[in-house]
């Protein structure tokens, strides 16, 4: 191998090594971003979707009842009860999520509601429902995160143990 070819090979290896160092530095920098901010954004984002839906339901109760009777077709529950439970859940649980107070409970309720929506109402919207279910499952299994009232209460209640 000529000296020029060896220099060219060494130069390419040096460039590849430098590129890997830059990628690794970028990964380490991104890993320093606070997970609590991401968790808060997830809670606010998915909570806003359900809260807006709840506001829509109470804005025109007659239209809501008609939807539950004709389009949603939720099994086992009377139309009025299903609509009332849905509206109450969509208005109360997002507040729990955003403040991170009883967030696991709120996530569990909305996860159940997501399953009902997926299997009985709009099965064709599975990608959107999967996204919601993923966020709710995360909150249910991991909690609301450090930027939450749940976290503050847990620190106070379980500090002495």
Secondary structure, DSSP 4 states (H G I P E B T S, - for coil): --HHHHHHHHHHHHHHHHHHHHHHHHHHHHHTS-HHHHHHHHHHHHHHHHHHHHHHHHHTHHHHHHHIIIII--SSS-HHHHHHHHHHHHHHHHHHHHHTSSHHHHHHHHHHHHHHIIIII-GGGHHHHHHHHHHHHHHHHH-S-SSSHHHHHHHHHSTT-
